[in-house]
Each structure stands twice: as structure tokens, then as C-alpha cells.
Amino acid sequence: MTDAIDAQVAASLFKAYDVRGLAPGELSPELAYRIGRAIVAEFGVDAVAVGRDMRTTGQLLSGSLIDGIRDQGADVTDLGLVSTDALYFAVGKYGFPAGVMITASHNPPEYNGFKLCREQARAVSFEEGIKQIRDRAVANDLPAMPEKRGDRFDKDVIEAYAEHVLGLIDISAIMPLKIAIDAGNGMAGKTVPVVFEKLPVEVVPLYFELDGTFPNHLANPLEPENVRDLQQAVIDTGADFGLAFDGDADRVFLIDEKGQAIGGDMVTAMVAIALLSQHPYSTICYNLICSRSVPEAIVKHGGQPVRTPVGHSLIKKIMRDEDAIFGGEHSGHFYFRDNWYADSGLIAALTVLQLVSEQGKPVSEVLAPLDTRFRSGELNYRVSDAKQVMAEIQARFVAKGGAVDHLDGITVQFPEWWFSLRASNTEPLLRLNVEADNEELLAAKTAEVRAMIPVAS
């Protein structure tokens, strides 16, 4: 392929954790081809596993990426339509030295992208892989193609993946519950049926048809409007709880039996409790946006909590360093040591299913002793100088007696409340999270911090 690309636009698609942009305009087949060659050249690998989600440009980009990988001399195993967590599973289980998932996760249908991993499903960060691949691909600075082109193989891993995730729970403990599941026309529509048909549960399916145009709602359960159908279905059908997956199905979100959305930090606490009952005294990671209730629950159930920055490549490294059995984020990402430290919304969902079954209580009652504080959710503000704003706000709250740390941006702690303020990796935004012991204090302190942020026009 020899089509020209806009170097400035192309370079902007390489983010902190992945490659993502409008497709096939910004993320063109030519750029995909170059990325394929650059992966082989930069990682020095002889084989790559490739999967894709149901987006309309997935097959086009997959073909070009695979051509690039093969032209640079590496073999490709094409997994076809899979969830991102199934791609990670395949890389870890079958010993591939690298993997690429073609997806834009929860983004609108006009986007697509690439998530990269190394051997054992190790995350690829911007500084340790994505930047170097960007530089090679954008400049077309690639080594000569070898005489022998790589081979291409097809492999279906869905049944093996289902067996793997089911092996991480006690199926005999599962009660005959009713669960409403919203696949959002994403890849959960393919993986969930294969797994749940082996469980004694009744599934109420919503939008299981694979459709990259997302005709019902965007596959982004973080936005309240995208879980309303699921909330209604839980109430209308009398389901015990609901599960919502994002587009590539590596994240999961929980709805309780009353139709209330449950934050990712509370799911982190639930999964931690379930795993600590099986693996006492284990280390569990949680990111700094999570409620104070999360480390409290970990300690109460005999675990060792480790606080981390936000972001999967950082958390996965810390988990490996600490031999942590599990890590969770407020954003619905959940990582498991026994899954090559990789994300899996499905394993998190199954673990919650086992916990609820074993406790024999509605989800709201399981959560009641955990979910005792009040949170703002993530609030985003466009600013002209994020570092300066954070420095000024830090100085003001230190003067008020706040304890500050810089694990990720700034976190300021007081006995009855705290807040986190950190810069976006990809946009001129400040992200604010506030938690307090009561609603009145939350409202007052959120307003106080917000008033100190000079929003750019």
C-alpha cells in the first residue's frame, strides 16, 4: 500500500493506552497497514493474534493490519469477531508474543481503533510501545520487507474462553437467578450466550444482535441514558440484577434489583469480597478515584489494599509487582491475576453472580454495608493550563489543613471528605471527583472546588 496520510492527523490518533480515531478517514487502511508492519518491527515478534469487534470498518482495517503484519514477515492468527477480553485470553493462553484488538470500545460508530498487548497479555503503554509504533508508522520508517511473507491462520477461541472464565467461579454455588443483560449490540452479544447457557440462570437479553451502527443506544454504559432500557427491563421482568457491557465487552456495569446503577468502585468492593473468601490475605488494587469504602472493605475481609493511579497499563504493572489477585477501577475495568492480569467484564460479572448467590440477598442488601458514602461522579472541565489550576487549588486546600498526595494529579484528603483533580491524558480537561460522608457535605464541597476552576471558553 502506498496511499499518502496526513502525518499530523495520524500522529494524534496514538493515545496513552491505544490508537483511536475516525475510520476510515483518520484511521485509514494505509495507516492500519503501516501499524501492522511497525508492530512487527518494533516488538520483534514472529506471530500476532488479531481480533475485531462488530464495527462496520472492522473488517476493512483488519485486512490492512493483517497484510502489514504478514508483509513484515510475521504470522497472523485471525480470531475474527471476539471481545477484547477474549483477545487477551487468546494471547495469554496460546502464547502469542503480541495481540491487536480492533475496536473503539465505547466510542460512537464512526470511530475505530487498536488495542495492543505483548506476551502474556501485557499492556502496551504510550512510552513503552505506542509512541515508537506511532513514529515508525507516521513517518513510514519501516525496515525492508523480508522475502518470506508471514502465514495467516484462523482460530475460534470463544468456547475455550467460556471454559476459562467459568473455571474461575464455583458453578455449583450459582442460584437460579434472573439476570437482564444489555449487550448494547456489542461483542457481549456473542460471548455472553456461550457462557451463560452453562449456568442455571435465566437471561433477559437486550440488544444481543451484533451491529456496529448501535441502533438502540451507544455501547457506553457510563452515560446514564445508555442504561435506561436495562434499568426498565430489570424492573419490568423482576430480574435479580442487570449487567451492561460496553462495545468490546471488556467492561461491565451493574444495575441492582431496584433499577439503580451501581458504580464501578462498588463492584470492585463486591468482587474483592468474593475473591478474598477464596484467597484470604491477598493483595487487591483499586484506583484512587474509588470510594474510601473500597479499601475499608478489603481490610475488613482480610485483604491488603494497594491504591493506584488511573489507567490499565499502570494498574496491571502494579498488580504484577504486588502479586495482586485483583484490581478494579471506577470506570468498570476489572483485572484478574488468573486472567493474565487482563481486563474482563465477564469474569467480574460471574464473580458478582456467585457472591449474590452465596449471600442469598438482593444486590441492594449486599451493597448496603459497603455503599455508605456519597460521590459526585467524574466532572470534566475544559481549562487552559491544567497544571497551574491544580497548583493553585492545592495551595488553597493545604492552607485549610488538607493532606495532599500526587499519585495521579492531586488528591486532597480531609476526615469527612476528599477530592481528586487530574488532567486528561488526551484532552485539555481537568477531571474532578469528590466524595463525602453525607449528601449536604458533598454538595457544598463539590461547589467549593468547582468555583476554583477557571473554565476556558
Stockholm file with secondary structure:
# STOCKHOLM 1.0

chainA/1-457         MTDAIDAQVAASLFKAYDVRGLAPGELSPELAYRIGRAIVAEFGVDAVAVGRDMRTTGQLLSGSLIDGIRDQGADVTDLGLVSTDALYFAVGKYGFPAGVMITASHNPPEYNGFKLCREQARAVSFEEGIKQIRDRAVANDLPAMPEKRGDRFDKDVIEAYAEHVLGLIDISAIMPLKIAIDAGNGMAGKTVPVVFEKLPVEVVPLYFELDGTFPNHLANPLEPENVRDLQQAVIDTGADFGLAFDGDADRVFLIDEKGQAIGGDMVTAMVAIALLSQHPYSTICYNLICSRSVPEAIVKHGGQPVRTPVGHSLIKKIMRDEDAIFGGEHSGHFYFRDNWYADSGLIAALTVLQLVSEQGKPVSEVLAPLDTRFRSGELNYRVSDAKQVMAEIQARFVAKGGAVDHLDGITVQFPEWWFSLRASNTEPLLRLNVEADNEELLAAKTAEVRAMIPVAS
#=GR chainA/1-457 SS CCCCCCHHHHHHTBCSSCEEEETTTTSCHHHHHHHHHHHHHHHTCSEEEEEECSCTTHHHHHHHHHHHHHHTTCEEEEEEECCHHHHHHHHHHHTCSEEEEECCTTSCTTEEEEEEEEGGGCBCCIIIIIHHHHHHHHHTCCCCCCSSCCCEEECCCHHHHHHHHHTTSCGGGCCCCEEEEECTTSTHHHHHHHHHTTSSCEEEEESCSCCTTCSSSCSCTTSGGGSHHHHHHHHHHTCSEEEEECTTSSCEEEECTTSCEECHHHHHHHHHHHHHHHSTTCEEEEETTSCTHHHHHHHHTTCEEEEECSSHHHHHHHHHHHTCSEEECTTSCEEEGGGTTEECHHHHHHHHHHHHHHHTSCHHHHHTTTCCSEECCCEEEECSCHHHHHHHHHHHHHHTTCEEECSSSEEEECSSEEEEEEECSSSSEEEEEEEESSHHHHHHHHHHHHTTCCCCC
#=GC SS_cons         CCCCCCHHHHHHTBCSSCEEEETTTTSCHHHHHHHHHHHHHHHTCSEEEEEECSCTTHHHHHHHHHHHHHHTTCEEEEEEECCHHHHHHHHHHHTCSEEEEECCTTSCTTEEEEEEEEGGGCBCCIIIIIHHHHHHHHHTCCCCCCSSCCCEEECCCHHHHHHHHHTTSCGGGCCCCEEEEECTTSTHHHHHHHHHTTSSCEEEEESCSCCTTCSSSCSCTTSGGGSHHHHHHHHHHTCSEEEEECTTSSCEEEECTTSCEECHHHHHHHHHHHHHHHSTTCEEEEETTSCTHHHHHHHHTTCEEEEECSSHHHHHHHHHHHTCSEEECTTSCEEEGGGTTEECHHHHHHHHHHHHHHHTSCHHHHHTTTCCSEECCCEEEECSCHHHHHHHHHHHHHHTTCEEECSSSEEEECSSEEEEEEECSSSSEEEEEEEESSHHHHHHHHHHHHTTCCCCC
//
